[in-house]
Amino acid sequence: RDRYDKDQDAFIPPQPFPSWIWNVEQGYWEAPVECPEITKTTFQRWNEETTSWEEVDIG
């Protein structure tokens, strides 16, 4: 459930993973590691245990 932050005058959604950091300037949660490029046959899934992105084949 979103929570209201009066200092930012914004509703902040729940943190998706413990390692993710709130980007105050952009207004969203960010992974500690940038997401690799997504292709037509793959997508990236966050693995909190390893704090890294995993490529998943969808092709």
N, CA, C and O of each residue as an XYZ file, in Angstrom:
236
protein
N       0.837     -1.178      0.000
C       0.000      0.000      0.000
C       0.884      1.244      0.000
O       1.858      1.312      0.750
N       0.555      2.218     -0.825
C       1.334      3.454     -0.895
C       1.292      4.189      0.437
O       0.315      4.102      1.182
N       2.365      4.912      0.723
C       2.377      5.761      1.918
C       2.662      7.194      1.485
O       3.378      7.431      0.512
N       2.102      8.129      2.206
C       2.300      9.537      1.878
C       3.533     10.057      2.599
O       3.693      9.849      3.802
N       4.404     10.735      1.858
C       5.593     11.360      2.428
C       5.406     12.872      2.327
O       5.432     13.435      1.233
N       5.217     13.524      3.471
C       4.920     14.961      3.439
C       6.115     15.785      2.977
O       5.927     16.840      2.372
N       7.344     15.334      3.245
C       8.526     16.075      2.798
C       8.622     16.111      1.272
O       9.056     17.107      0.692
N       8.214     15.022      0.633
C       8.247     14.956     -0.828
C       6.904     15.343     -1.440
O       6.787     15.511     -2.654
N       5.889     15.482     -0.579
C       4.526     15.760     -1.030
C       4.121     14.759     -2.114
O       3.648     15.122     -3.190
N       4.330     13.477     -1.778
C       4.076     12.419     -2.763
C       3.699     11.122     -2.063
O       4.075     10.873     -0.917
N       2.946     10.307     -2.787
C       2.661      8.957     -2.330
C       3.762      8.046     -2.847
O       4.110      8.091     -4.027
N       4.305      7.229     -1.974
C       5.410      6.345     -2.336
C       4.921      4.904     -2.276
O       4.421      4.459     -1.243
N       5.065      4.170     -3.386
C       4.627      2.775     -3.393
C       5.539      1.916     -2.521
O       6.651      2.330     -2.194
N       5.080      0.733     -2.147
C       5.903     -0.154     -1.327
C       7.227     -0.490     -2.023
O       7.291     -0.598     -3.248
N       8.253     -0.649     -1.234
C       9.566     -1.020     -1.756
C       9.479     -2.443     -2.309
O       9.139     -3.366     -1.569
N       9.783     -2.640     -3.614
C       9.606     -3.962     -4.211
C      10.581     -5.013     -3.682
O      10.239     -6.193     -3.599
N      11.794     -4.587     -3.326
C      12.818     -5.483     -2.784
C      13.624     -4.706     -1.750
O      13.806     -3.499     -1.903
N      14.114     -5.370     -0.696
C      14.861     -4.666      0.347
C      16.089     -3.900     -0.154
O      16.464     -2.886      0.434
N      16.710     -4.370     -1.221
C      17.930     -3.719     -1.709
C      17.662     -2.502     -2.591
O      18.590     -1.748     -2.882
N      16.422     -2.291     -3.022
C      16.116     -1.186     -3.931
C      16.070      0.135     -3.171
O      15.699      0.183     -1.998
N      16.454      1.205     -3.864
C      16.606      2.523     -3.266
C      15.619      3.498     -3.912
O      15.442      3.499     -5.130
N      14.978      4.329     -3.080
C      14.027      5.310     -3.586
C      14.789      6.459     -4.245
O      15.659      7.068     -3.623
N      14.463      6.752     -5.496
C      15.048      7.869     -6.228
C      14.131      9.074     -6.017
O      13.072      9.173     -6.636
N      14.537      9.972     -5.155
C      13.711     11.120     -4.784
C      13.457     12.021     -5.990
O      12.340     12.503     -6.176
N      14.475     12.251     -6.805
C      14.333     13.150     -7.960
C      13.381     12.600     -9.017
O      12.606     13.356     -9.602
N      13.430     11.296     -9.268
C      12.601     10.688    -10.310
C      11.271     10.161     -9.776
O      10.304     10.033    -10.526
N      11.226      9.856     -8.477
C       9.984      9.387     -7.871
C       9.669      7.929     -8.131
O       8.516      7.569     -8.367
N      10.701      7.079     -8.089
C      10.467      5.640     -8.232
C      11.600      4.855     -7.569
O      12.669      5.394     -7.279
N      11.333      3.562     -7.339
C      12.326      2.669     -6.749
C      13.316      2.226     -7.822
O      12.923      1.949     -8.955
N      14.600      2.159     -7.465
C      15.643      1.724     -8.391
C      16.401      0.540     -7.811
O      16.685      0.486     -6.615
N      16.719     -0.399     -8.679
C      17.575     -1.514     -8.282
C      18.989     -0.982     -8.065
O      19.371      0.017     -8.675
N      19.772     -1.634     -7.203
C      21.140     -1.170     -6.974
C      22.054     -1.431     -8.173
O      23.181     -0.940     -8.222
N      21.557     -2.209     -9.137
C      22.303     -2.531    -10.355
C      21.403     -2.201    -11.538
O      20.232     -2.579    -11.551
N      21.940     -1.502    -12.527
C      21.144     -1.134    -13.696
C      20.683     -2.379    -14.452
O      21.435     -3.342    -14.602
N      19.449     -2.345    -14.921
C      18.877     -3.470    -15.662
C      19.524     -3.573    -17.041
O      19.624     -2.575    -17.755
N      19.968     -4.789    -17.422
C      20.522     -4.980    -18.763
C      19.450     -4.796    -19.831
O      18.257     -4.728    -19.534
N      19.895     -4.717    -21.061
C      18.984     -4.526    -22.183
C      18.030     -5.709    -22.330
O      18.425     -6.866    -22.186
N      16.786     -5.400    -22.614
C      15.766     -6.420    -22.859
C      15.654     -6.605    -24.366
O      15.647     -5.630    -25.116
N      15.566     -7.857    -24.808
C      15.456     -8.138    -26.240
C      14.090     -8.729    -26.545
O      13.256     -8.875    -25.651
N      13.860     -9.070    -27.809
C      12.581     -9.660    -28.206
C      12.393    -11.061    -27.643
O      11.261    -11.531    -27.531
N      13.485    -11.738    -27.287
C      13.369    -13.119    -26.807
C      13.766    -13.295    -25.344
O      13.763    -14.415    -24.832
N      14.106    -12.203    -24.672
C      14.472    -12.306    -23.258
C      13.897    -11.132    -22.472
O      13.569    -10.087    -23.033
N      13.786    -11.329    -21.176
C      13.511    -10.210    -20.279
C      14.335    -10.419    -19.027
O      14.898    -11.494    -18.822
N      14.409     -9.412    -18.197
C      15.231     -9.470    -16.995
C      14.344     -9.562    -15.759
O      13.343     -8.856    -15.640
N      14.728    -10.441    -14.845
C      13.997    -10.614    -13.581
C      14.979    -10.346    -12.445
O      16.111    -10.828    -12.464
N      14.540     -9.581    -11.465
C      15.391     -9.258    -10.327
C      15.496    -10.448     -9.386
O      14.491    -11.085     -9.068
N      16.722    -10.753     -8.937
C      16.966    -11.805     -7.957
C      17.508    -11.126     -6.707
O      18.664    -10.706     -6.675
N      16.684    -11.021     -5.693
C      17.075    -10.326     -4.470
C      18.173    -11.077     -3.731
O      19.017    -10.458     -3.082
N      18.172    -12.393     -3.822
C      19.174    -13.197     -3.117
C      20.592    -12.878     -3.589
O      21.524    -12.827     -2.787
N      20.746    -12.665     -4.890
C      22.065    -12.351     -5.453
C      22.216    -10.866     -5.769
O      23.272    -10.431     -6.228
N      21.165    -10.092     -5.524
C      21.086     -8.668     -5.888
C      21.623     -8.428     -7.293
O      22.523     -7.620     -7.520
N      21.029     -9.168     -8.223
C      21.410     -9.035     -9.629
C      20.217     -9.375    -10.516
O      19.222     -9.943    -10.064
N      20.346     -9.015    -11.780
C      19.320     -9.321    -12.768
C      19.609    -10.676    -13.385
O      20.767    -11.031    -13.606
N      18.553    -11.437    -13.665
C      18.674    -12.731    -14.337
C      17.970    -12.637    -15.678
O      16.852    -12.130    -15.771
N      18.626    -13.123    -16.706
C      18.010    -13.133    -18.028
C      17.087    -14.339    -18.137
O      17.477    -15.461    -17.813
N      15.878    -14.105    -18.587
C      14.891    -15.168    -18.751
C      14.545    -15.246    -20.230
O      14.152    -14.250    -20.837
N      14.692    -16.429    -20.805
C      14.401    -16.635    -22.225
C      12.901    -16.807    -22.411
O      12.290    -17.670    -21.780
N      12.310    -15.992    -23.271
C      10.880    -16.105    -23.554
C      10.639    -16.501    -25.002
O       9.496    -16.565    -25.455
N      11.735    -16.770    -25.733
C      11.629    -17.107    -27.150
C      11.534    -18.543    -27.329
O      11.437    -19.020    -28.460
